[in-house]
Amino acid sequence: MLLKSYTKEISRPKCNPGFESVHCTARLDQDIGAVIPYLNAALDGSEYLKDPPGGTV
């Protein structure tokens, strides 16, 4: 499965815009639910969320 398209949003944390970190949110146009458990196993420090399907890195 290859991604055909996506959009990304990079922003400051809404809770405290003065933080030196940034948030990056990717919105995918394809369903990648079957791949998420494999990404969780491959990415160190990530967390797999089962319901709703998603993850954090």
N, C-alpha and C positions, 0 to 999 in steps of 0.2 A: 504494500500500500504506500503510495506516495501522496504527499499533500499537494493539492492543486492550487490552493490559495489560502491566505490567512491575513489577518490584520493585527497590528500590535499597537498598544498604547503604553507609553512611558510617562509616569507622573510621580509627583512627590506624594508621600503618605498624606491622606486627607485628615488623619487625626492630628498630625503635627507637621505642617509644611516646612518647618525649619530643620527637620532631620536631614542628615547628610546622605541618607539612603534614597533609592528610588524604587518604585514598583513597576514591573513590566507585566502586562496582561496580554496574552495572545488569544485571539478568537479564531477558531478553526472553522472552515466551511464544510468539513467532512466529519463523519462520526469516527472517532478513534478509540471508542470504548474498549474494544478488544485488545488494544495495544497498551493501555495504561498500566496493567500489572507488570508488563515487561519493562516499561520505562521506570517504574518504581524500583525494580530489581537492579537496573543498570545505573541509575543516578544516585550517587551518595548524598545523604542528607535530604532525600525527598520523602514526601508523605503521600500515600495513595488514599483517596477518599472514595468510598464505594457508593454512597448514595447522597447526593448526586455524584455521578462519576467525575472525577477530577484529580488534581494533584497539586502539590506545592513543591518548589525546589528551593 
